[in-house]
Amino acid sequence: MSYTIEEYKVEDKLEKLNLSLPDKISFFPENLSTAEKKAEFIFTDNMIELNKHFKLNELELSVLGGDTELYRSRKNADIYLPAIFFSLSTITENSAVVPVALNVLSNYVYDALKGTVGKKKAHVEFHIETKAKGKLKKINYKGDVEGLKGLEKVIKAMK
């Protein structure tokens, strides 16, 4: 399992885009830091399919900026997942949301990589709202399915 953690401020960027920080678990675009308007948001192509899996597990995820038509597909042996945001209120009020979300992700990755040859990795970013207003912590994860489940303690410790 390999991951890095960085802290960043998002308040000014969201204000510029006329958006506010979601109050629940949500998908974030890959290019949040560089997009000049929300119509430019690009999401990972498997976001739609993954969202179906979340709904089956009774998790409703919103999409920052609303629906989009811009998706990035990668021709790679690894699997790239959409960036996922956890609001502070979601983590605080529902202790099961993080483990359920990580379980859905790991099952999705396992199914997607089933039958492939070689060591494949999942790439995903998690954005976690902290108690400091307008500040988020971002986890860049690159690793196997088992490592995804191990991120629960890391995410919960960030709030």
Secondary structure, DSSP 8 states (H G I E B T S, - for coil): -EEEEEEEE-HHHHHHTT----SS-EEE-TTTTT-SSGGG--EETTHHHHHHHHHHTT---EETTS----EE---SSSEE--EEEE-HHHHHH-TTHHHHHHHHHHHHHHHHHTT--S---EEEEEEEE-SSTTEEEEEEEEE-HHHHHTHHHHHHHT-
